[in-house]
């Protein structure tokens, strides 16, 4: 499924609405409108930024924007992952990382990384009480993922 098809499905666009989806040569979506007269809302824009991040980073399998209290703001998660659980676990991981950094006198938490047999879960503070979550495969280049996450955070800040 292409990113355009995936986005149409996630935004519940009807047949024919694809004429309002514009993508560039990298298959990143540059704009989308659900009808000829309306513009995207903030939630649509955030979802678009996450989908472009996921599409532009081949090792990133999923992404989400989560509040520090565990509420999912926007996501590009597979259907088999529960957004509520992912949000809660992400906020808990960030909170534990923050607590550990304070107790160990390491300063402010910049990122939380969990490495498992099938890959990585990376959390970065996106500012204003928001966390960016990336789920990446085991072959991922963490340096590239961090770079792409920081670029994505800059785009998110423009929307929020």
N, C-alpha and C positions, 0 to 999 in steps of 0.2 A: 504494500500500500504506500503510495507517495505521501509526502508531507501535506500536499494540498488536499488529497483525499482524507487523510487523517484529521486535518484541521476542519474540513467541512463536516465530517462526522461528529467531532467533538463540539462544534458550534451549532450542530443540528441544522445545517444549511439545507435548503430544499433544492431539488433539481432545477438547474438553470441559474442558480446563484453563483456558480463558479465563474461567471463572467466578471464578477466583482473581486476576484482573487488575483492579485498580481504577484508574480514571483520573478526573481532574477536568475541569471545563468547558474548560480550555485544552488538553485532550488530553495533559496530562502524567501519566505513570503515577505513582501514589502508592504502590502496593504490588503485589506479585505473589508468589504462592506456587505452587509446582509441584504440590503436592498439599494435601489438606485439613489435614494435620498438621505440615508442615514450614515453616520460615521461610527467607527468602532468605539465602544465604551472602554473604560480602564481595564475591566476584567478581560475583555477580548485582546486588548493590547498586551497585557501581561502574559496571557496564554501564547500569543504570537511570539513574544520575546523568548519564552521558554522553548517553544517548538523550534525556533531558529537556532537557539543554543544547542538543543539536542541534535538537530539536523547538521549543524556545522561542526560538531565535535563527534566524530564517528564512534568513539569509545564510550560516549555517554548514552546510556540506555533509557534513562528517565531523569526528570527534573521537576522540582516543585518549589514554590515560594510559600514559606510558612511563617506565621507570626511566632514570636517568642513564647506565647502562651499555648502554642500547639494547633492553631487553626490554619487550615490550608487556604491560602489566598488564591493561588492559581497553580495548576499542575499540568504536566505532560507525563503522567504516570500510566503504565499499562493497566488495563481493566481489572486484572487479577490482584492488584495491590489496593488495599483499603486506604483511601485518602485520610480518613480520620485517624487510623492507627499510625500511618506514616507521619502525619503531623504531630501527634502526641509523642512518638518515639524520638523524632527529630528535636523537638523542644526539650525533652528530657535529656538527650545526649548533650545538647548545648548547655543546659543548666548544670549537668554533672561536670562537663569540661570547665565551665566557668568556676564552679566550686573548687575543683582540683587545682586550677591555676592560682586561685586566691590562697588556698591552703599551702601550696608549694612555692608561693611567692614568685610566680612566673609572669605576672602582669595580666593584661587583658587578653582574653582568648581571641585569636585571629581566625582559627579554623579548627574543626573537629574532623578527624579521619578515622574511619573504621575499615580495616582491611580483612576481608573474608576470603575463603577459597575461590569464590566465583567473582571477586572483584572488590571495588571500593564504594564506600558511602562517604561523601564529602559534604560538610556543612560550612558555609561562609556567612559571616554577618553582612547583611546587605544594608544596614543602617535603619534607623527609625523603627527598631523592634522587629525587623524582618530578617529571616534566614533564607539563603538559597541552598537548596539540596541538589546534589548531583549523584546519580547512581551510575557507576562506570564498570566496565568489564575488567577482568584480571590483567589484560594486556595494555591497559590505559597508561598513557604518559601523564603522570600527575602534574608535571610542569605545564603542559599544554592545557590540561583541564583547569588548573588554577588561573592561567592567563584568560581562557575563555570565560570562566566564571566571573572574573573581575570586569571583563568587558560587558558581560550580561548584567552585572550589578549596576554599571553606569547607565545602561539603558533602562533598567528598572527604576532607578532614582529619578530619571526624567519623567516617568509615568506617575510615580507616587508623589 
